[in-house]
Amino acid sequence: REVIQNSKEVLRLLQEKNPAFKPVLAIIQASDDNLMQEVNQNLAEEAGLNITHICLPPESGEDEIIDEILKINEDSRVHGLALQISENSFSNKVLNALKPEKDVDGVTDVNLGKLVRGDAHECFISPVARAVIELLEKSGVSLDGKKVLVVGAHGSLEATLQCLFQRKGSMTMSAPWKTPQLQSKLQEADIVVLGSPKPEEVPLSWIQPETIVLNCSHDLLSGKLGSGAPGVPFSGPIAENDVSLLAAALRIQNMVSSGRRWLREQQYTRWRLHCLKLQPLSPVPSDIEISRAQTPKAVDVLAKEIGLLADEIEIYGKSKAKVCLSLLERLKDQADGKYVLVAGITPTPLGEGKSTVTIGLVQALTAHLNINSFACLRQPSQGPTFGVKGGAAGGGYAQVIPMEEFNLHLTGDIHAITAANNLLAAAIDARIFHENTQTDKSLYNRLVPSVNGVREFSNIQLARLKKLGINKTDPSALTEEEMSRFARLNIDPPTITWQRVLDTNDRFLRKITIGQASTEKGYSRQAQFDIAVASEIMAVLALTDSLKDMKERLGRMVVASDRNGQPITAEDLGVTGALTVLMKDAIKPNLMQTLEGTPVFVHAGPFANIAHGNSSVLADKIALKLVGKEGFVGAGGGEALKGNRDWQPTLAPANGTKRSGPAPAADGPNWFSGAQAAEQGFSTFNLFLLVLGPCSLVPHLPEVFLLHHFILLLPRKEHVTEAGFGADIGMEKFFNIKCRASGLVPNVVVLVATVRALKMHGGGPSVTAGVPLKKEYTEENIQLVADGCCNLQKQIQIAQLFGVPVVVALNVFKTDTRAEIDLVCELAKRAGAFDAVPCYHWSMGGKGSVDLAWAVREAASKRSRFQFLYDVQAPVIQPELLLSLTPSSALASSPWFSPEFPYHLPSTTPHPPANSPDISVKTGFSSSAGFRGLCQVSLGLQSITHLLGRHLLAHLCLMGPGRSDTIASTSTAFSRSLPGPV
C-alpha cells in the first residue's frame, strides 16, 4: 500500500507539469490464469496508470511472442512492458527481445549487467527480488552475515537475488532442487528463498523450524500468486502472499520511474553524437572529391543519436531516411529550439555561399561546440543541377553528403510532385473532352455509376453539391438542370493556368500543342511544360503542416475558370484524394548528414521568384523539437537582389519605345520602336504591370488597366547578369509567408556576404559564370568594397524592420585581404548588425565557422522582437510598408511615385481568398542606391493568379532582364483573371 501511494504521489507531481502524461504498462499474456491480471489492473488504477493487455493463446510459440514484443518496443505510447507467460517460454531470445528501457521486470541482459556493475540507479531491478529484500528488512531481519540459500531459481531471478543479498553482506548460495548436497545446505541456511515450487521428493524435515522461508517462484510472472508450496509453510513474520503482492506494487513503481525517465528524455538533452572527423587538404579538392572521401554514418545510427525512434524513420538506402510526422505528436510538449534564418545579400552569378554558410554553421555548433543543431535545406531541382548553376549541397568542407544523392533523385519527392501535377493536368483535359462529346445524362451516369444496383454520391461529390447549393443526397432526386450543373464544369480552355511539368530543362517544351491524335476528335489547344518544382503542389508541400492540411490545400488549388468566370479547383475535378495519395510519402522530411556527421533535413524546394522560396514548414517544426530548447535550427531563406549600378527605367508599350523621359507624359506619348532602342544601346525586357486606379505612374490610363506587354529599358552597359533573388524574395517571404503559416518566430538572421559581391555592387565589372574574374576581384580594392557595402547595409535594415537581430557572415575567399575583411565587418556593425564575422568553413569545415556559431548563439540569447510589417486582414497594402522597405530618397526622387497611389484592391478582382499574405512574382535589382529601392517592394500591385491553394495574393512587379519567360504563365493567368476584354 505504501509503495502504491508513493508511486501515485510521484505521478501526480509529474502530471502537474505535464497534464497530458499518463504512463501505459503493456502486459503480454500467454496463459489462461487471469488472477494476476486483476491484481495488476487494480494496482494500476489506484496509482493512476493505464494498462493494456495483449492476450495470446497459451500455446503461442517463441516467434509469436517476440513479434508482439517488437511491436510494443516501438510504440511510443507504451512506457513499460511485462511478460505473463509460461515458464517454458522464458528463453533468452524472448527476454532480450524486450527494450531495456521498457523492461520493468528487469529480465534483460542489459538491466542485469548494469545491476551487477553497480549502476542500479540506471536500470530496472526485478520487482520479485526487490520484494524479497524489502520484506526481510521491514520485518527486522538483519541480512549482514546471514547464510542465504536460493533454491530452484534460475536465469535473471537467480542472478538478481544473489547480487542483492551479497550487497547486503549475506553469504549467498544457489542450488537446484536436485543437487546432491541440498539437505545439508537447507539445514545450514538462515534464509531459504524458493525460486520454484518444491518437488514432492524433498521432505519438509530438511528445513529447520527457525529458518525463514520465502517463495518467489516464477509463478508470479506466469499468472499465479506465489504462495508456499504444498506442505511448506512460511516461517517468521512474513505473510504468505506478501512477496507476490509487493512485487506487483514494485512493478508499478518501476512503471512510474520509466515514465519519469521518458519525460526527462523528451526534454532538452545534448545529443551523444558521433561526429565525423575532417582532415582538410590544401589546396582544397573539388566538391565531389571531398564528398566521396568521407564515409557517412548509417542513417539509422544518426537517427538514434538525435532521438528518433526506430518506427519514426523509413530508411532509403544507407544514407537517407524519411521522418514520420508522428514524431510531432510525441514531442508536442517539447520546447522549440532557436530558429535561425540564413539569407544573403545580392549575389553575383557565381553565388556567394549561402548553403555552405548554413552547413558550416551547424557543423560548428554541433561538432565543435557540442550544441544540438539542425540544418533545413531545400531540395534542388534537376533542372539547375544539370544547368549552369549546378547542385545545392554546399561546397568545400561544408557539404551535405553523399552529394550525388542529395542533388539527384533523393527519395523521389519531386517525382511524386511531377506525377500529381500531371495527373491533375490530364484530368483537366479529359474533363473538357468528355463534356464536349457526351450528353448531360451520359456524363452524370459516368460520374455517379450504379454499383451492385446501388447509386450514391461520394464525399467529394457531396461537397461539390453543397458548393452548388444543391442540398440533396439521393442521386435519383436531382432534376435535369441540377444534373447538368453537377456534371458540367464548363472549363474555359483559354483560362487554364495548370501546366504539365517535368524536372528537366527542355526549352522545346515551353510551348506545345496537345490533342493532335485523331482520338481526341479535334480538341487541341496550346499548352506548355514548366519545371517540376514550379508546380503549385511544391509550394503546398512546403507550407503544409499535416496530411489533412495538405489535402485541403491541394483541393483549393485553382486550375482554370468556367465560362462564367468562376474558379475551377482540383476539388471540383474530384482528384484531391488521388493527389494526396501520390504525395503521402513526399510530405515526410528527408534526413541526411553533413561532412561532419551532423543532421540535415532536405525537404521541398519551391522557387523564390514565383512562390515563397523556402524549405518546408514540417522540416523546421520537427527539427526545432529534436534540438530542444537550447538547440538551433538553421533554415535557408534567399539571396538578396540582383546587382546592378545606377539606372533609370523607362516605360514604353511593346510596339514602340519612348524616346526620352522616365515616364509617359500626361499630354500624350512620344514613342519609337524597339529596334531603334536596341540601336541606341538599350536592352529591352518585358514588364507586366497592373495599375489599380489613376496615379502619377501612368496618368493618362483608365482606372483599371493592364499594361500587359510593356518594355523596360535599361542602358545595356549598366546591368549585370541575373544571379539570384533578394531579401524581399527570400528573407521577406520567409517572414511574411512561412512564419505566418507555421506560427514560428525567428531568433536570428545570418546575412551572408562576400567581398566579391560587394565589389560588384560598388561598381566593379560584370561577373559571368565560366569567365575568369577581372583583376578588380582578385586584387585588393578598398574603394570598391566600401562603395558596395550600401547593399549590405540595406539588407541589414530590412531584417531589422522585422525586429530580428542580424549577424553578418562574411564568406572569405582566398583572394580577400585582411583590410577588405576588416572593412566589411566594421561597416556591417555600423549599419546595425549585432555582429559581423569572417567565416572559413569552405576550407576548414565547421572549425572555420566557430566564431560565427558563438555570435549566433549570443544573438539568439536576446529576446526576439519579431513583428510582421502588414496585417493580412487589412484590405489595403499600407503605404508605410512601401516606405519602410524603400529608401525615402529613392521614392522622393522618383517621378513614378505618388503618396496618393491607390493601394485598395478593386472590387472587380476575382475570388481573392481572405487573410492572405502577399507574394511577389518578380526578379529584382540591387537596392544599393537611387530608384533601385523600388524594386524591393511590390508597389501594391495585387492580383490573384493560380496561387489560391497557398492562400497567397500575387503581385506582378518590375521584372528583371530575361525573366519574361519565368513569369509568362503567371502573367497570362493574371490577365485572364480580369473580367471582360483586356
ABEGO torsion letter per residue (X at the ends): XAAAAAAAAAAAAAAAABAABBBBBBBBBBBABAAAAAAAAAAAAAAGBBBBBBBBBAABBAAAAAAAAAAAAABAABABBBBBBBAAABBAAAAAABBAAABAAGABAAAAAAAAAGBAAABBBBAAAAAAAAAAAAAGBBABGBBBBBBGBBEAAAAAAAAAAAAAGBBBBBBBAABAAAAAAAAABABBBBABBBBAABBAAABBAABBBBBABAAAAAGBBBBBBBGBBBBEABBAAAAAAAAAAAAAAAAAAAAAAAAAAABBBBBBBBBBBBBBBOBBBBAAAAAAABBBBBAAAAAAAAGBBAAABBBBEAABBBBBAAAAAAAAABBBBBBBBBBBBBBBAAEAGAAAAAAAAAAAAAAAAGBBBBBBBBBBBAAAAABAAEBAAEBEABBBOBAAAAABAEAGAAAAAAAAAAAAAAAAAAAAAAAAABBAAAAAAAABBBBGGBBBBBAAAAAAAAAAGBBBABAAABBAAAAAAAABAGBBAAABABBBBBABBBAAAABBBBGABAAAGGBBBBBBBBBAAABAAAAAAAABABAAAAAAAAAABBABBBAAGBBBBAAAAGAAAAAAAAAAAAABBBBBBBAAGBBBBBBEBBBAAABAGBBBAAAAAAAAAAAEAABBBBBBBBBBBBBBBBBBBBBBBAABBBABEABBBAAEBBBBBAAAAAAAGBBBBBBBBBBBEBBAABAABBABBBBABBBBBBBAAABBBBAEBBAAAAAAAAAAAAAAAAGBBBABBBBBBBAAAAAAAAGBBBBBBGBBBBAAAABBBAAAAAAAAAAAAAAAAAAAAAGBBBBBBBBBBAABBAAAAAAAAAAAAAAGBABBBBBAAAAAEAAAAAAAAAAAAAAAABBBABBBABBAABABBBAAAAAAABBAAAAAABAABBAABBABBBAABBGBBBGBBBBBBBBBBBAABEAAAAAABAGGBBBBBAAAAAGBBBBBBBBBBGAAAAAAAAAAAAAAABBEBX
